[in-house]
Amino acid sequence: MTLQNTTVLITGANRGLGKALVSAFLQADVERVYAASRHPDHLDNSDNRVTPVLLDVCDPASIQQLAERVTKLDVLINNAGVLTFGDILSDSEADLDHCLDVNLKGVWRLSRALLPALSSSHNGRICNILSLLSLASMPGLSAYNLSKAAAWSATLSLRASLQPRGIQVHGVFPGAIDTDMTASMDVDKAPPEAIAEDIIQGLLEGREDIYPGPAEEVYQLWRSDHKAVERLFAGV
């Protein structure tokens, strides 16, 4: 595919990977980027191709307003996400519900609401930002692990349902990214700009599953011995 003259919508666009994706898509010569966030006033709209929009992926009314505004769309990037810390035996139900509401149901809500706009494209695409923790869990992040694994399952379901309509669905499985969300985690982290570039390259190449940056090495290990990755993450 080519990204020239396309329209892209990115959720969670005001910081971290979302902000880096806005810049990367602009460099790929897209026609318009809808930069969606709960805080659109924090977005940089110095490039006239960027349209900041208010969006709360947990609010059906907010999503409906967005769907009414965006009538043509080529690429939807479901990037908005939350991370909570806690063990599965001690996590509160509120933390679990919050992660599922944003990381799973947010993907589900946006994909369904913007399907009419994506259907107007000759090459519509949905790109869900998942995690290596979709494949194997890490202690202390149980609600996040669970929500990202469920979002991977939703990605597979969307792929099967939308293939007959000509809409391709991509899953992105990054490792830790150097953002505000992971600031308190003492692990190696990749710069968001590099991850954004790898995601766009994966889209251009038509890869359904994208393992940006160092995640490719972990994926190869998981393919050969998924229990080794499970043990590796359990020891972190």
C-alpha positions in Angstrom: 0.0 0.0 0.0 0.9 3.6 -0.1 0.1 6.2 2.5 0.2 9.2 0.2 -3.0 11.1 0.2 -4.6 8.9 2.8 -6.6 9.9 5.9 -5.5 8.5 9.3 -7.1 8.6 12.7 -4.9 7.9 15.8 -6.4 7.5 19.3 -4.3 8.5 22.3 -2.5 11.0 20.1 -1.5 13.6 22.6 1.6 11.8 24.1 3.9 8.8 23.9 3.6 6.4 20.9 0.4 8.2 19.7 2.3 11.5 19.4 5.2 9.8 17.6 2.7 8.1 15.2 1.2 11.5 14.3 4.7 12.8 13.3 5.6 9.6 11.4 2.4 9.6 9.4 3.0 13.2 8.4 6.4 12.3 7.2 4.8 9.5 5.1 2.9 12.3 3.2 -0.6 11.5 4.3 -3.4 14.0 3.5 -4.9 14.3 6.9 -4.4 13.0 10.5 -7.2 13.1 12.9 -5.4 13.2 16.2 -7.9 12.0 18.8 -7.4 12.5 22.5 -9.3 13.3 25.7 -7.0 16.4 25.8 -7.0 17.8 22.2 -5.8 21.1 23.5 -2.4 19.4 24.3 -1.9 18.4 20.6 0.5 20.2 18.2 -1.6 21.3 15.3 1.1 23.5 13.7 0.8 21.3 10.5 -2.4 22.1 8.8 -2.9 18.4 8.0 -3.5 17.6 11.7 -7.0 17.9 12.9 -7.2 17.6 16.8 -10.5 15.9 17.9 -11.9 15.2 21.3 -12.4 11.5 22.0 -13.0 9.3 25.1 -12.9 5.7 24.0 -15.0 4.8 27.0 -17.8 7.2 26.2 -20.3 6.1 23.5 -21.5 9.7 23.0 -18.0 10.9 22.3 -17.4 8.0 19.9 -20.7 8.7 18.1 -19.8 12.4 17.7 -16.5 11.4 16.2 -18.1 8.9 13.8 -20.5 11.6 12.6 -17.6 13.9 11.9 -15.2 11.4 10.2 -17.0 10.1 7.1 -14.0 9.0 5.1 -11.1 7.1 6.6 -8.3 4.9 5.3 -6.4 3.9 8.4 -7.6 3.6 12.0 -4.9 3.3 14.7 -6.3 2.0 17.9 -3.5 3.3 20.2 -5.3 4.6 23.3 -4.4 2.5 26.3 -3.9 2.4 30.1 -1.5 0.5 32.3 -2.2 -0.5 35.9 0.1 -2.3 38.3 -1.0 -5.2 40.5 -1.0 -8.9 41.1 -3.9 -11.0 39.8 -4.7 -12.1 43.4 -4.8 -8.6 44.7 -6.0 -6.4 41.8 -9.2 -4.6 42.4 -12.2 -5.2 40.2 -12.1 -1.5 39.3 -8.6 -1.8 37.9 -9.5 -4.8 35.9 -12.7 -3.1 34.5 -10.7 0.0 33.6 -8.1 -1.8 31.6 -10.7 -3.9 29.8 -12.8 -0.8 29.1 -10.0 1.1 27.5 -7.7 -1.6 26.1 -10.3 -4.0 24.8 -13.7 -2.3 24.6 -12.1 0.9 23.2 -10.8 -1.1 20.2 -14.1 -2.8 19.8 -16.1 0.4 20.0 -13.9 2.5 17.6 -13.6 -0.3 15.0 -17.4 -0.7 14.8 -18.2 3.0 14.9 -15.8 3.9 12.2 -16.5 0.9 9.9 -18.7 3.0 7.6 -15.9 5.5 7.1 -13.3 2.8 6.5 -15.7 1.1 4.1 -15.5 4.2 1.9 -11.8 3.5 1.4 -10.5 1.3 -1.4 -7.8 0.0 1.1 -9.2 0.5 4.6 -7.0 -0.7 7.5 -7.4 -1.1 11.2 -4.1 -1.2 13.2 -4.5 -2.3 16.9 -1.6 -1.4 19.2 -1.3 -4.6 21.3 1.8 -5.7 23.3 4.3 -8.6 23.7 2.3 -9.1 26.9 -0.6 -10.3 24.7 1.5 -13.4 24.1 2.9 -14.0 27.6 2.1 -12.3 30.9 4.5 -10.4 33.2 4.0 -10.3 37.0 2.7 -7.1 38.5 0.7 -6.1 35.4 -2.1 -8.6 35.5 -5.0 -6.4 34.5 -2.9 -5.0 31.6 -1.8 -8.5 30.5 -5.4 -9.8 30.5 -6.7 -6.8 28.6 -4.0 -6.9 25.9 -4.4 -10.7 25.4 -8.2 -10.1 25.0 -7.5 -7.3 22.5 -5.3 -9.7 20.5 -8.3 -12.1 20.4 -10.5 -9.2 19.3 -8.0 -8.4 16.6 -8.2 -11.9 15.2 -12.0 -11.7 15.2 -12.0 -8.4 13.4 -9.6 -9.7 10.8 -11.8 -12.7 10.0 -15.0 -10.6 9.9 -13.6 -7.7 7.8 -11.5 -9.6 5.3 -14.5 -10.2 3.0 -15.1 -6.4 3.1 -11.5 -5.7 1.9 -10.5 -4.1 5.2 -7.1 -5.4 6.5 -6.6 -5.7 10.3 -3.1 -5.4 11.8 -1.8 -6.3 15.2 1.2 -4.5 16.6 3.2 -6.2 19.4 5.8 -3.8 20.9 7.8 -4.4 24.0 8.4 -1.6 26.5 8.4 1.9 25.0 10.0 4.9 26.7 6.8 6.9 27.5 5.1 8.4 30.5 3.2 5.2 30.9 6.3 3.1 31.6 8.3 5.8 33.5 8.3 3.8 36.7 9.4 0.5 35.1 13.0 -0.5 35.3 13.3 -2.3 32.0 14.9 -1.6 28.6 12.7 0.7 26.6 12.6 1.6 22.9 12.1 5.2 21.8 8.6 5.8 20.6 9.8 7.4 17.4 11.6 4.3 16.3 8.6 2.1 17.1 6.3 4.4 15.1 8.6 4.2 12.1 8.6 0.4 12.3 4.8 0.3 12.5 4.5 2.4 9.4 7.0 0.2 7.6 4.9 -2.8 8.6 1.8 -1.2 7.2 3.5 -0.4 3.9 4.7 -4.0 3.6 1.2 -5.3 4.4 2.3 -7.3 7.4 -0.7 -8.5 9.5 1.4 -8.9 12.6 4.0 -6.3 13.3 6.8 -6.7 15.9 8.6 -3.4 16.0 12.1 -2.8 17.3 13.4 -5.4 19.8 10.1 -7.2 19.8 11.0 -9.1 16.7 13.7 -11.0 18.6 11.2 -12.0 21.4 8.7 -13.0 18.8 11.2 -15.4 17.1 11.9 -17.0 20.5 8.1 -17.3 21.2 7.6 -19.0 17.8 10.2 -21.6 18.6 9.5 -22.0 22.3 6.6 -20.1 23.8 7.2 -21.5 27.2 10.7 -19.9 27.2 9.1 -16.5 26.7 6.6 -17.3 29.5 9.5 -18.1 31.9 11.5 -15.1 30.7 8.6 -12.7 31.5 7.8 -14.4 34.7 11.3 -13.7 35.9 11.2 -10.0 35.3 
